[in-house]
């Protein structure tokens, strides 16, 4: 039961459609534990966890405009959401009774934007390793793959123009050719055949699954960006709303590439750091931020770390709240370009 509760914590990062499906499976597994915990010391805890899970599930369904007991209908058409396909794979890996149904569902094929974690040669073409997040994807040789024929010049042209593990493409395939799934030891290797590669659509799927108008995007109202200062509109970087002393040297200097540095500078312009902390070289906040391929926010920023050697708890809390507002006001982040998509870590310091 504790393992199930711990695993459910990761659902908060999923868009609502995938979160609803994940909660359905989670609640079913919790319900299956009922006979085992009945009459034990954890029965009351189990009942509370199950009740809270049902309440959360009902809240997600309401957000999607569904009845609290309604489930998503994904039984028709190709998979248009890599995250949902992967989530179903995890469910099938942990429950062997679901594997035959999952295997059959993959013959619907795929049609979605996806990250390319790697490309490797095979005798008749190339094997593309799929990834729902930018960067290397899990265990080498395991996961989801798509086979591109050596004669498919159009697909190969698109693949030549990307740099794994940070490339994004649009991928279609009619079904799978290889399926391996075992849990002890864990091994999952699924290969789609007849794969066609085209440039990414920007996160908007061409054929959304039933009941989902656009499963790659959150159905919540978009987070609104604040007004852009005149200086920022002219130069791309304006004056900070709460400037730090010139020459301030922070104790932590996050490693960033050029797009991330540009993003951090623009965030600093909107970050209203409380006055006592504007000259604090030890101040650093770290957020998890989920973006779509257009670099737009898909979920509320989540604070991972707040650190300062001189701040009081109230001051640190005020700095974190101001940083959260800055992220929401500054998004989207066009500086990221092809590096956008998925959940990334953002470090914020007064020196940015």
N, C-alpha and C positions, 0 to 999 in steps of 0.2 A: 504493500500500500504506500509506503514511504517513497519507493522508487517511482510509482505512478505519479504521486504528487510532485516530486522533484521534476519529472519529465514534463509535467503540465506547465511548469513555470516558463518553459521555452515558447509556449503557444502565444504569449503576449506579443511576440515579434511578428506573428503571421498576420497578413491581411484578413479581414473578417470572414470571407468565404472559406479560406483554408482553416481558420481558427474554429469555425463552426463544425467543420468535418472532423477536425482533431478532437474537439470536445465530445462529439458523438462517440468516437471510438474510446476515448478516455473514460466516459461515464459507463459505457458498456463493460469495460474491464473492471471498473470499481464495483459495479453491480455484481459481477461474477465473483467478487471476493466476499460478498455478503455471507454465504454459508460458512466460510472459513473463520470469519471474525465474530460470528454470532456467539454471544455469551462470554466473550473474552474481554480483557481489560481495554482493548482498543475499539470495542464496538461503538461506543459513544463518539469517539474521534472519527471513525469511519462514517457514521451517520452524518456528522457535521460536514465532513469533506464532501460527501455525496450531495448534500443539500446545497452547499455553496457552489459546487460545480454545476448543478442544475440551474441555479440562479444566474450564474455567469453565462451559461449556454443560452438561457432565455433572453438575456440582455443582448447577446450577439445576434440572435435571430431577429430581435426587434430592430436592431441597427440595420439589418439587411431587408427589413420590411416583410419578414416572414412571421407566420404564427409561431408561438413558442415551441410547438411540437413538430414543426415542419422541418424536413431534411432537404438538403440540396439534391436536385436531380442531375446527376452527371452521367447518365447511362447512355447518352447518344452523342455521336460525333467524336472527332479526334480530341485527344488531350490538348487543351489550349493553355495550360498552366503547368509549367515544370514543377513548381513548388508542390502543387496538389498531387501530381503524379509521384513525386518523391515521398510525400507523406503517406500515400497509399502503399508505397513500397516498404516503408518502415513498419506500417501496420501488418503487412503480410509477412515481413521478416520475423516479427515477434509472435504472430499467430499463424501457424502453418495451415489452419483451416481456411484462411483467406487467400492462400497462394494461388489456387486454381482460378478463382474469380479474378484476381489481379492479373494473372497471366493472360486470361481471355480478354480482359479489358484493354491490354496493350495492343491487341490486333485492331483497335480503332485507329491506331496511328497517332501522330503528333503534329501540331501546327502552332508554334510559339516562338517568341524571342527567347534566347538562352545564351548563357556564357559558354565560352570554349576554354576548357581547362587545359587541353592538350590535343595534339594531332600526331598520329603514328601511322607508319605505312603498314599495309597488309597486302597479300599477294594480288588482289584484284582492285586495289584502290587505297583509300585512306580511312582510318578510324578516328572519329572526332569524339573526344570526351566531353560530355555535357556537364554544366555546372550552373546551379541557381545563384551562386555568389561569385563575384570576381575573385580570382586567385586560384591556387591549386586546389583540386577537388579530392579530398579524402584519401583513401588508400589507393596507391597506384594499381591499375588493372581492374579495379572494382568500380561499380557505379553504372551509369547509363551512357551508352555510346551510340553513335549513328555512323553507318558505313556509307561512304561516298564513293561511287564508281570512278575508276581512273579515266573513263571516257566522258565524264560529266564536266566539260570544260567550264560551263557557267558557274557551277558550284565551286570548282577549284579556284576560279578567278577571285571569288569573294574570300575564300579561305586564305589566299596568298596575301590579302590586304590587311589581315589582323595579326595581332601579337599575343598568343596565349601566354599566361592565363588571364589576360585582360581584354580579350576580344568578345564582342557580342554579335550574334547573327540571328537571322530568322531561319528556322529549321522545320521542314516537313518530311514525313515518312509515312507510308501506308500501313506498316506493321512491323513486327519483330521477327528476327531470324534465330536469335540465341537467347536463352533464358536460364540463368543459374541463380538459385536462391537457397541458401542454407544458413542456419543460425548457430551451429556449433561445429567448428568455429564460424563466425559470421562471414558470409561471402555472398555478394550480390553482383552479378554481371549481366546486364541486359543490353542487347545490341539490336538497334533498329536497322532494317534493310531499305534500300532504295531511297536513301536520304538525299534531299535537295536543299541547297544552301542559297539564301538570298540575303541582301542587306537587311539589317534590323528595321522593324516597323516603328520603333520608338516606344515599345511596350503595349501598343494597341493591337490585340489579336484580330485576325481577319474573320475567324469563325468561332465566336465565343461559345462555350458549352451551354447547355440548356440551363436556364434560370440565372445565368450570370451575364449581365450586359457587358462586362469587361473584367474577367477574373484576374488580370495582372495588376489591377489598380484597387486601392481601397475604396469602399463605397461610402465612406464618411465624407462630409463636406470638406473641400480642400482647405488647407491651412492658408490663411491670407498673408501675403507679404505686406510689410509696412511701407510707408512712403520712402522713396529713395531721395537722399539729400542731393541738392543741386550740384554740389561738388562731386559726389559720387557719379551722378549721371554724366558729368563732363569728363571725368578722368578715370572712372572705375573704382577709385578709392577716395573716400572723403575723410573728414576729420572725425576722430572718435567722439562719441557723445560724452565720454568720461575719460579724458586723456590721462595717460600715465606720465611720470617725469621723463624728460628726454634722457637717453642713455641708460635707462633701467636695464639691468641684466638679470634675467630670471634664472632660478636655480635649475629648472628643467627646460630643455630645448627639444621639443618633439621632432622626430625625424619625419620629414614631409617631402613629397615630390613637388614640382612647380605648381600643378593645379591645386594641390592641397594648401600650399603656402598662400596662393591667391585667395582661396576660400577663407583661410584663417584670417587674413588681413581684412577681408570684407566683413567677417563676423565681428572682428574687434571694433569696427566703426559703430556697430549697433549695440555693443555690450556695455550697458550702464553699470560698470563696477562701482560698488559703494565706495565713497570717498576714502575711508580708512584703509582700503585694500588696493587702491590704484597703484601704490608704490610698493606692494608686497611681492618681493621676488620669489617667494615660496608658493604663491597661489597657483594652483592648476586644477582645472575641472575637466573631467572626461565624460562624454556622452556617447551613447549608442544612437545612431540616426539611420533610419530606414528610408531609402530613396528609390524611386522608380528609374527607368532608363532615361527619363527626361530630367533627372536630378531634382524632382519635386518630392517633398515630404509625403510619406505614406503612413506615418504613425507619429505619435507624440514622441519627442526626444526623451531618452531614458538616461538619467544620471547614473554613471558607473563609479565615479570617484570624485571626491571633493577634498582637497588637501591644502593646508596652510599652516605655517608655524606661528602665525601671529593673530589669526582671525578668531573672534569669538564664535560660538555656534550660531548665533543670530546673524552675524555678519557673513559667515560662510553660506548660510541658507539664503540670505538676500542676494549674494553673488551668484548662486546657482539659479535662483529664480530669474535673475536678470539675464543670465546666459541662455536659459531656456527661451525667454522671450526673443532674444537676439537671433537664435537659430530659426524660430518660426517667422520672424519678420524678414530675415535675409533670404530665405529660400524663395525660389529654387537656386541651385548652384551650377550655372552653366560652365563655370571654370573646369568642372570635372570632365566634361565631354564624354568620351567613351568609357571613362572610369566610373561613371555613375551606374547605379543599380545595386540593390541589396543593402545589407546593413553594414555601416562603416563606423569606425571610432573617430570621434572628434575631440582633440585636446585643445583647451583654451587657456591662455595665460595673458597677463597684462602686457607682455612684451610683443605680442603678435601685431 
